[in-house]
Amino acid sequence: MQLGRGFVASLFKNKAEFIKERKALIQKQIDEIVANLFVETINNKPNCVLGLATGSSPVGIYKNLVKAYQEKK
C-alpha cells in the first residue's frame, strides 16, 4: 500500500481541516525555530537588546522562550 498525500488528507474530515492542521504544525515549528534563535543570541551576547512584538502573533515564540528558561537553556 502506498501512502501519499491522498492518504494523509483522507485522515481528516475535509481538505480545509487538513490545511488548517498543517498550517498549525508549520507555525509551531516556526515558533520553536525563532525561540531557539533568541536563546542562542541571548546566550552568545547576554547584554543584547531585544525588540519584542506585542499581540497574539508571537505568543508561540514566547511560550517556547519560557520553556527554554525553565529548562535553563
N, C-alpha and C positions, 0 to 999 in steps of 0.2 A: 504494500500500500504506500502510495506516495503522498507525503504531507506537504502541502504548499499553502499559498495564501488563501486559497478557497477553503481549505480545511480549517485553518485558523479562523477565518471570517465566519465559518458555519458554527463555530462555538458560541458566537454572540447572536443576540436576537435579530439584529439587522446591521447593515453597513454603518449607519450613523453611530450605533453603540460601539462598534469595533473601532471606528475612527476616534471617538471620544476616549476610549480606554487607551488607545495607542498614544494619543496626544498627552494624556496624563502620565504615562510611563516615560515618555520623552522629556516632559517637563521635570519630572522627578530626577532623572539623570542629569539634566542641565543644572538643576539646583545643587546637586551633590558636587558636580564639577566646579561650579563657581565658588561654592563654600570652601572646597579644597584649595582653590587658588587664593582665597582670602587667608586661610590658615597658613599656607605656605609663605605668603607675603608677610604676614604678621610675625611668623617665626624667623624669617630671614632679616626682617627690619622691624624690631619691636616698637620703635618710635615713629613708625609710618603714620601718615594721616589718611584716614579713610573717609570718603564721602558716601554716605549710605542713603539709599532712596527710602521713601515712605510709601504707604499704601499697601495694597494686597499683593502686588506683583512679586516683591522679594520675600514674602513670608516663608516660602520653602527654603530659600537660601538661609534665612535667619534661623530657622529650626535646625538646619544642619550645622550652623555655627555654634548654637547652644549645645548640640550633641557633641561636637568636637571639643568644646570647652569642658564639658562634663567628663569626657573620656581623656582629658588632659593631653590633647594633641597639640 
